[in-house]
Amino acid sequence: MEEFFIKLSIMLVPALMAITCHEVSHGWVADKFGDNTARYLGRLTLNPLKHLDILGTLMIFVVGIGWAKPVPVNFGNLRHPKRDMIWVAAAGPITNFCLATVSAIAMRAVIAATQGAADGSMVAAFADPITLMLAFSVYINLMLGVFNLIPVPPLDGGRVAVGVLPYSLSMALARVEPFGMIIIVALVFLTNAFSYVIAPALNFGVHLLAGPYANLVFGVTKLMMKG
């Protein structure tokens, strides 16, 4: 039980920040482009309780992929719906990639600043959990960013594709949305899509951002996900 709470304390803040900022960014960009639905419903807030989806949050801790309650966007209110939809959808993954970058920089800085600290010292006692949280933040933000770029609606990559493709193709892809999650689950769990597409992109991102501490990021994440 103690091990569970240690893991929860390390994973909870980075996970909640990743999914909350992801959703708020969608609503914030939509608001700037003319749709104030999210603002009207009180969803332009970093209070995670406003965005929490219990199952989606639990899935982060179980399989490393999760979700929040989608911020409502009325694309019809956007000044240029087809074009603006691209930026509204892309805002989520871009935010996660930015958070992953900031987390990696902060992780490197903490490690560099505390390299000479003795094990068991007050400095180490403070720095070690912060380092672990930042390492997990790098992973979970990259995972959410990469996963959401899968070009199948309702994922962000699918909505970006709907905005980019010519009208006839975009309408055909948009009609996939009601079945999108079934397709995504099938791709991830019934094919090698994770091994051949998501994992290599994630591996590249972790090594790019964490550099010599990439193994720390993967090691912490593996430890956190271990049953």
Secondary structure in CASP SS format (residue, H / E / C, confidence):
PFRMAT SS
TARGET T0000
AUTHOR 0000-0000-0000
METHOD secondary structure of the structure
MODEL  1
M C 1.00
E H 1.00
E H 1.00
F H 1.00
F H 1.00
I H 1.00
K H 1.00
L H 1.00
S H 1.00
I H 1.00
M H 1.00
L H 1.00
V H 1.00
P H 1.00
A H 1.00
L H 1.00
M H 1.00
A H 1.00
I H 1.00
T H 1.00
C H 1.00
H H 1.00
E H 1.00
V H 1.00
S H 1.00
H H 1.00
G H 1.00
W H 1.00
V H 1.00
A H 1.00
D H 1.00
K H 1.00
F C 1.00
G C 1.00
D C 1.00
N C 1.00
T H 1.00
A H 1.00
R H 1.00
Y H 1.00
L C 1.00
G C 1.00
R C 1.00
L C 1.00
T C 1.00
L C 1.00
N C 1.00
P H 1.00
L H 1.00
K H 1.00
H C 1.00
L C 1.00
D C 1.00
I H 1.00
L H 1.00
G H 1.00
T H 1.00
L H 1.00
M H 1.00
I H 1.00
F H 1.00
V H 1.00
V H 1.00
G C 1.00
I C 1.00
G C 1.00
W C 1.00
A C 1.00
K C 1.00
P C 1.00
V C 1.00
P C 1.00
V C 1.00
N C 1.00
F H 1.00
G H 1.00
N H 1.00
L C 1.00
R C 1.00
H C 1.00
P H 1.00
K H 1.00
R H 1.00
D H 1.00
M H 1.00
I H 1.00
W H 1.00
V H 1.00
A H 1.00
A H 1.00
A H 1.00
G H 1.00
P H 1.00
I H 1.00
T H 1.00
N H 1.00
F H 1.00
C H 1.00
L H 1.00
A H 1.00
T H 1.00
V H 1.00
S H 1.00
A H 1.00
I H 1.00
A H 1.00
M H 1.00
R H 1.00
A H 1.00
V H 1.00
I H 1.00
A H 1.00
A H 1.00
T C 1.00
Q C 1.00
G C 1.00
A C 1.00
A C 1.00
D C 1.00
G C 1.00
S C 1.00
M H 1.00
V H 1.00
A H 1.00
A H 1.00
F H 1.00
A H 1.00
D H 1.00
P H 1.00
I H 1.00
T H 1.00
L H 1.00
M H 1.00
L H 1.00
A H 1.00
F H 1.00
S H 1.00
V H 1.00
Y H 1.00
I H 1.00
N H 1.00
L H 1.00
M H 1.00
L H 1.00
G H 1.00
V H 1.00
F H 1.00
N C 1.00
L C 1.00
I C 1.00
P C 1.00
V C 1.00
P C 1.00
P C 1.00
L C 1.00
D H 1.00
G H 1.00
G H 1.00
R H 1.00
V H 1.00
A H 1.00
V H 1.00
G H 1.00
V H 1.00
L C 1.00
P C 1.00
Y H 1.00
S H 1.00
L H 1.00
S H 1.00
M H 1.00
A H 1.00
L H 1.00
A H 1.00
R C 1.00
V C 1.00
E H 1.00
P H 1.00
F H 1.00
G H 1.00
M H 1.00
I H 1.00
I H 1.00
I H 1.00
V H 1.00
A H 1.00
L H 1.00
V H 1.00
F H 1.00
L H 1.00
T C 1.00
N C 1.00
A H 1.00
F H 1.00
S H 1.00
Y H 1.00
V H 1.00
I H 1.00
A H 1.00
P H 1.00
A H 1.00
L H 1.00
N H 1.00
F H 1.00
G H 1.00
V H 1.00
H H 1.00
L H 1.00
L H 1.00
A H 1.00
G H 1.00
P H 1.00
Y H 1.00
A H 1.00
N H 1.00
L H 1.00
V H 1.00
F H 1.00
G H 1.00
V H 1.00
T H 1.00
K H 1.00
L H 1.00
M H 1.00
M H 1.00
K C 1.00
G C 1.00
END
